[in-house]
Structures are given as C-alpha cells and as structure tokens.
C-alpha cells in the first residue's frame, strides 16, 4: 500500500499521518505500508513511486473526491509506467468517518440533545464541485449518526460555499444557541487553526490517528484490490463527467435530507477488518 497524503508544513500534521499509518500497519502486519505526499512534505508521490517495484495500491488519504484524486494522482502514476498500479477511492464519505467525528466532538465537550444545538462540518474545500457533493453527503451521514439528529451544515475553509464562520453566524441568527464546529480534517495545520477561529462555542480536534480512520484506510485498500474495474491506475469508481454540485444557500444553511440511495455505503463491520489473502502480495 502507498498512502498518498495531501501534505503540510506543520510537523504535527506529518506526525499525525505517521501515527495513522502506524495503526494501519497494526491492523495489517502482513502488508508493506509506505507514505508519500502531494505537496509541502516529502517524499513526493513521483519519488515514492520510483522507489517501489511490482504491484502497488495507492490509497489517497483524502476526505473526498477532488482534483488531486481525479487528476494529480493518476497523472503521477501515468508518468511512472506501472501496469499493476491501482488507485483506491478517497476515504469519504463513509459511516466510519461519522463515528470518528462524533468521538472528536464528545472529546471537545459537545453534548447531544442540547436545546437548539447545531453543528458545522468544516472541510478544507475545493474548486472541484464533486468535493462539495461529498462534503454535503458526509454532513448528512454525521447528522444521522448523532443523537437527536441536530442540523449539520457543510462549510468550506476555501473554495465555494459558506465558510465555517459564515455558517456559525447564520445558525446563530436562526436561533441555534449551541453551535459547534466539527473539523473534517485529517490533522493539525493551517486549516485546523482557521476552523478553530470560526466563533463557535467549541471546535473538535481533527480526525487524526483515530482507529475508525485506520480501519477505513484498510477497507479502501481491500476494495481497490478486489475490484475488477481497477485493472489500471484509474480512480474508479468515479463518473467520467464531473458531478454537478447543488449550491448551499448561505442564508438558509439547511442540512440536506439523507437520501438512502445517494448515500449508500458499505456496512460498518463490528469486528476488526479481515483482509483477503493476496497471492501477489502487492505493496
């Protein structure tokens, strides 16, 4: 497995990625797990690919679809000919992320069923409309996971859509007294600091090296390994045409209803993930 992280200048962010992958290795001690970065940290993706030989599954440590997943990672793989390379889906949206986000909220002091409470899901954001669709889907999954199903509004720290600060202000104007921000980020850094400055009553920590996140990394690896569609370095499944995002009105900021068909995800195993034996032992 080659885990592909976004990258950060923050040493704590790099340490968080390393801690997460240490948990992944504990879940799959039989598997070689390497790490690389798309930007701001080393080793870079092309460098990591050049060092590896044989079959490899690239697992993007990205919380949704976007330019990095659709363009940057496939381009790097195409530049380093490797017929046995496969690209897994991004991590989110997925119920395991909802479980991890809930744990982080409780750790920050959030309590369910508080009168007129609401949440803002603070994502990094992207210029790719598909990323906004994924964030909205994750907000709906988080709302379904929380007791009392409080409103959960998706917001972006950059790109289109309301910012977390704008979402907090709008929710308070709508009468919500307790507004918390859930950081939909992997680790500390610039975006995490911006999310914490949104004016909410509390802000949860990034997802970090949560056990549910480590299980999800292994799950995405296994999906890519088992999918007959992943015979080449193409991020599959993903529509060939970009998904048209539904704009989120900053005035209303109403959480989207959960559509069971649109948000269909694999069931969350209650027991630890069991890996399927791999004859060729890809990285």
N, C-alpha and C positions, 0 to 999 in steps of 0.2 A: 504494500500500500504506500502510495505517495500522497500525503496530506498536503493540500495546497491552501495556505492561509493568505489572508489579504495582506498582512504586513503592517508594522507600526514602528515608529522611532522609540516608543516607550519601552524601556527594558521590562517593565512589569507586564506589558502586553505580550512580549515574546515569551516571558516566563510562564504566562498563563497558557499559551499554546503548547509549550513543552509539558506542562503539568497535565493538560488534557490528553495529550498523546501518551503520556506515561500510563494513564488509566486505560487507554485503548490497548496498549501492549499487555497490560494485566489481564484484560478480557480475552486477548488473543495472543498468548505467549508463543504460539507456533508461527506467528506472522511477522515478517520484517516490516516495520513501520518507519518510514522516513518522512521528513517535513521539508517544505520549501515555501517561499513567499512570492507573492505577485508584485510587491513593491516595498520599499523602505527597510527591508531586512534581508538577510542572506541565510542560506543560499537561495538564489533566484530560481524560478522554475526551469529555465533553459539549462542552468548549471546542474541542477539536480537530475534532470532527465539525461543529460550527457554522461553522468556518472553511473546510471543504472543500466543493467543489461537484462534482457529477457522480458517476460510479461510483467506488466505493471497496471494497477488500477489507481487512477487519480481520484481522490476524494476531496472535492472542494469544501473547505471549512467556511462556507458562505451560507448566510441565513436565508437566501432567496435567489431567484433567477436574476440575472443581470448581464451587463456587458462582459464582465470578467468570465462568467460561465459560458456564455454563448460564443464569445469571440476570442478573448485573450488566451484562455487555456487551450482550446482547440488549435489556435494558431501556433502556440509554442510546441504542441505535440507534432503538428504537421511539419514544423521546421526541423524536427529531430525524428526522422523516419523510424517508426516503431509499429509494425503491423499488429502487435499484441497489446497495444495500449487501449485502455477503456477509461471513460470519464463518467463518474457517478453523478447522480443528481445532487443539487445543493441540499443542505441539511433541512431547511424549512420550506414550507410549513409542515409541522408534524406534532402530534399529541405529546411526544416526549419533550418537546420544547415547551409546551404549555405546562407540563409538570415541573420542569426546571425553573421557568419564570415564576410559578406560584411559590416554590420554595424560596426563591430570592426575595419575593415580596414579603413573605412571612418573616424572613430573617431581618428585613429592614423595619419591621414593626407594623406592617399593614395587617388589618384585621377585617375579616369578612362581615358582611351584613351591617356595616356602619351606616347610619342614616345618610342618605343622599351621597353615597360614595361613588366614585368613578375612577377609571384608570386611563392613562395614556401609554400606548405602546410605542416607545421611541426607537425607531430604526435608523440606520445610517442614511438610507435614502439612495436614490439612483436616478439617472436620466432615462433609464430603460423603463417603459410603462409596465412591463411584466413584474418588475420588482415591487411596484405599488400594489399589484394584484396579490402577490404573495404575502405582503405585509398585512393587507386587509384580511386575507384568509387566516393568518396567524392570530390577528386580533379576535376574530370570531371563535377560533379554537380556544384561545385563552379565556374568553368570556364563558364558554360552555364548561370550562374546567373549574371555574371559580364558584364557591358557594354564593347563592343569591344572584348569580349572573349579572354583575354590575355592568354598566356601559364600559366598553373598551374601545378607545378611539385610536386608530393608527396615525402616527405622525412621523415626519422625516427630519433628520438633522441637516440634510442637504437635499437638493433636488425639489421636485414638485410636491405639492400638498402642504397642509399646515405643519408648522414647526411644533415641537413639544410645548414650547412656551405659549404659542397661539392656541393650541388645543387646551392647555390648562386654563388659560384666561376664558375661553369660550365655555368650558364646562362649568366654571365658577359662575359665569354670567347666567347660565341656565339653571342655577340653583344647587349645584353639587358642592357640598361643604367640604368633603374629604376627597381631594384629587391627588392621586399618586402617579408617579411615572415608573413604568417597568422598562428597564434598559434592555432592549432587544439587540444586544451587542455581545460579542464573544469575550472581550477583555477590556481592561482599563486603557485609557489613552485620551486623545483629543475629543472624540465624540462622546465618550463617557462623561468627561468634565462638562461638556456643553449640555448634556441631558440633565445632569445634576443641578444646573443653573436655570432650570425651567420655571422655578417658582412654585413647584408642587409641595404638598405637605411632607412628602417623603419620596425618595428615589431609591429603587432597589439597585443592588450591585449587578454588574454584567453577569452573563451566564457562567463564564469561567470554566473551570475543570469539573463541572457537575457530572455525576455518574450517569444521569439520563442522557447528557450530551455525548459522553463516551460511547454509550450503547447505540446511540443514533449514528455515530461515525461508523461503527462496525456494521450496522444494518445497511447503510448506504453502500458500503463496500460489498456486502453479500448480494445486494440487489444487482449491482453492476456486474458482478461475477456470474450471476445466474441468468441474466437477461440475454436472450439470443439476438436482441436488437443491438447489443453493444459489441458488435464484432470489430468495430474500428473506433478510433478516437473521436467520436461524435457525442456531444452531450445529449443522450437520449434517456427517457422520453422528454421531448420538448417540441412544441409545434414549430414548423418551419417558418411560419409568419409570426411576427410579434403579437402578443396578446394585447388587446386594447384595454387600457385601464379605465375603470369608472372613476371620474374625479370625485373627491371627497369634499363636499361643500364645507368651507371653514365656518360658516355661520351655524349650520345645523349640527355638524360633527356627530351625527347619529351613527352608532355602530351598525354595521351591515348584518342582516339576519343570516343565520347559518343555513346554507343550502347543503343538504346531505350529499347530493351528487357532486357538487363542485368541490366539497371538502373531504372527499373520500380518501382515507389514508389507511395504510396497513394497520392491523390491530396491534396494540402495545403489548408485548409479551410480559407476563408477570414474572416469569422465570428468566434467569440470565440468557442472553442470546447464545444459541448453539450454532457454531459455524459448520457449513457444509464442507467436507473434505475437498481439497483442491489438488488434483493429481499433478498439475504442472507447477504447483507452488509459486504462483505469481507473487511479486513483491506487493 
